[in-house]
Amino acid sequence: MINEDIEVTEYAPDVFAFLRQKDGYDNDILRKSLDPEANKKMVFKAGESQGKSGSFFFFSADQRFIIKTMTDSDFDAFQRIQKPYFAHVIRHDNSLLARVYGIYSIQMED
């Protein structure tokens, strides 16, 4: 269980993994759903319809996950709310808040 006094940033990978596991998503499911080759078409399609902020989102090819790019300010905002966010979604199985199963940094070549 997540104690709100814990510095979540330090334990974020474990908290994200805990939340995924709690909701029935193991690493194999995540790896298959987010496979770059399987999602190539979806990424290019999403890139064609970027919003005003420059961020875009798309469903994984298997429709299990939504992937959204984050601006630096989005990331900063999430860092500010992460402790109460994780505490809430872990305590309240039926919460209507979107589940955030991970935040990743991707570096593109060229």
C-alpha positions as CSV (number, residue, x, y, z in Angstrom):
1,M,0.0,0.0,0.0
2,I,1.2,3.5,-0.7
3,N,1.8,5.8,2.2
4,E,1.4,9.5,1.3
5,D,4.5,10.3,3.3
6,I,6.7,8.3,0.9
7,E,8.6,10.2,-1.7
8,V,6.9,8.7,-4.8
9,T,9.4,10.1,-7.3
10,E,12.0,7.9,-5.8
11,Y,9.8,4.8,-6.0
12,A,7.9,5.7,-9.2
13,P,8.9,2.6,-11.2
14,D,7.7,0.4,-8.3
15,V,4.5,2.3,-7.9
16,F,3.7,2.2,-11.6
17,A,4.4,-1.6,-11.6
18,F,2.2,-2.0,-8.6
19,L,-0.7,-0.2,-10.2
20,R,-0.3,-2.2,-13.5
21,Q,-0.2,-5.5,-11.5
22,K,-3.2,-4.4,-9.4
23,D,-5.1,-3.8,-12.6
24,G,-4.0,-7.1,-14.2
25,Y,-1.3,-5.8,-16.7
26,D,2.0,-7.6,-16.4
27,N,5.2,-6.7,-18.2
28,D,4.5,-9.1,-21.1
29,I,1.2,-7.5,-21.8
30,L,2.8,-4.0,-21.7
31,R,5.7,-5.1,-23.9
32,K,3.4,-6.6,-26.5
33,S,0.9,-3.7,-26.5
34,L,3.7,-1.1,-26.8
35,D,5.8,-2.9,-29.4
36,P,7.2,-0.2,-31.7
37,E,6.7,-2.3,-34.9
38,A,3.0,-3.1,-34.0
39,N,2.4,0.6,-33.2
40,K,4.2,2.2,-36.1
41,K,1.1,2.9,-38.1
42,M,-0.7,4.4,-35.1
43,V,2.3,6.7,-34.2
44,F,2.4,8.1,-37.7
45,K,-1.4,8.6,-37.8
46,A,-1.3,10.4,-34.4
47,G,1.6,12.6,-35.6
48,E,-0.6,13.9,-38.4
49,S,-3.1,15.3,-35.9
50,Q,-1.1,17.0,-33.2
51,G,-3.0,19.4,-31.0
52,K,-2.3,23.0,-30.4
53,S,0.2,22.2,-27.6
54,G,2.3,19.9,-29.9
55,S,1.3,16.9,-27.8
56,F,-0.5,14.0,-29.4
57,F,-2.0,10.7,-28.2
58,F,-3.0,7.4,-29.7
59,F,-4.4,4.0,-28.8
60,S,-1.9,1.1,-28.8
61,A,-2.5,-1.2,-31.8
62,D,-4.4,-3.6,-29.5
63,Q,-6.5,-0.8,-28.0
64,R,-5.5,-1.6,-24.4
65,F,-3.6,1.6,-23.7
66,I,-3.6,5.3,-24.7
67,I,-0.1,6.8,-25.2
68,K,0.2,10.5,-24.8
69,T,3.2,12.7,-25.2
70,M,3.9,15.1,-22.3
71,T,5.3,18.6,-22.4
72,D,7.7,19.6,-19.6
73,S,4.9,21.5,-17.9
74,D,2.7,18.3,-18.1
75,F,5.5,16.4,-16.4
76,D,6.0,19.0,-13.8
77,A,2.3,19.1,-13.0
78,F,2.2,15.3,-12.7
79,Q,5.2,15.3,-10.3
80,R,3.3,17.8,-8.1
81,I,0.2,15.6,-7.8
82,Q,1.7,12.1,-8.0
83,K,1.6,11.2,-4.3
84,P,-2.1,12.0,-3.8
85,Y,-2.9,10.6,-7.3
86,F,-1.3,7.2,-6.6
87,A,-2.8,7.1,-3.1
88,H,-6.3,7.7,-4.5
89,V,-6.2,5.3,-7.4
90,I,-4.8,2.5,-5.3
91,R,-7.4,3.0,-2.5
92,H,-10.3,3.5,-4.9
93,D,-10.6,0.6,-7.4
94,N,-13.6,2.2,-9.1
95,S,-12.1,5.7,-9.4
96,L,-12.9,7.4,-12.7
97,L,-9.4,9.0,-12.8
98,A,-7.4,7.7,-15.8
99,R,-4.7,5.2,-14.7
100,V,-1.1,6.2,-15.5
101,Y,0.8,3.0,-15.8
102,G,4.2,4.6,-16.6
103,I,6.0,7.7,-17.8
104,Y,8.8,7.0,-20.3
105,S,11.4,9.0,-22.1
106,I,12.1,8.0,-25.7
107,Q,15.0,9.2,-27.7
108,M,14.6,9.3,-31.5
109,E,17.5,8.9,-33.8
110,D,17.9,11.5,-36.6
